[in-house]
Amino acid sequence: MAGYVRKTALSPAEALERAEKILPERIGLTRSKGSGHSATYTGEEGTVTLKAHPHYYYTEVVAQTDGLRTSRIDYEIQNFLNRLPYEPEDTGGPGSGDPS
């Protein structure tokens, strides 16, 4: 199991909405559980649980996977978290060295 944390300027709902758009397409996961501040996705690659909680001007997104840090699901979750906008004016997205 591996865990990851990212602060983002998105609201908890926006962060989870973005996960809903990206994770099924990128990793082939489907949402199996969810609430206002969390969602669990499962698929062939494994399981990931996302929790998003507001903290004043930012949201803390915590991702917990059932894979090893070297698994594809962990790589894709790290990629997803790194693309969340960090600052309010940040658009998010890939870094200058990342493929689109």
C-alpha positions, 0 to 999 in steps of 0.5 A, spaced: 500 500 500 502 506 498 499 513 500 500 520 497 498 527 499 497 533 494 495 540 496 490 544 491 487 550 489 481 546 487 475 545 492 474 538 494 468 537 489 472 540 483 478 535 485 473 529 485 470 531 479 477 531 476 478 524 478 472 522 475 473 525 468 481 522 468 481 516 472 476 511 468 479 514 462 487 513 464 487 507 468 480 504 467 478 504 474 470 505 475 467 508 481 465 503 486 464 508 492 463 515 494 461 521 498 462 528 498 469 528 500 471 521 498 471 516 492 474 509 491 475 507 484 477 499 482 479 496 476 484 491 473 490 495 476 488 495 483 484 500 488 485 507 490 481 511 495 481 519 494 479 523 500 479 531 499 478 535 505 478 543 505 483 547 509 482 554 508 485 556 502 486 550 499 484 542 499 488 537 501 487 530 497 490 524 500 490 518 495 491 511 498 492 505 493 493 497 494 499 497 489 506 498 490 510 504 489 512 501 482 505 499 480 502 502 474 496 505 478 501 508 483 504 512 477 498 514 474 495 517 481 502 521 482 501 523 475 494 525 476 495 529 483 501 532 480 497 535 475 492 538 480 493 546 480 497 548 486 496 556 486 489 559 485 491 562 478 495 555 476 491 552 470 494 545 472 496 540 467 503 537 465 509 540 467 514 542 461 517 535 461 511 531 461 507 528 455 500 531 454 
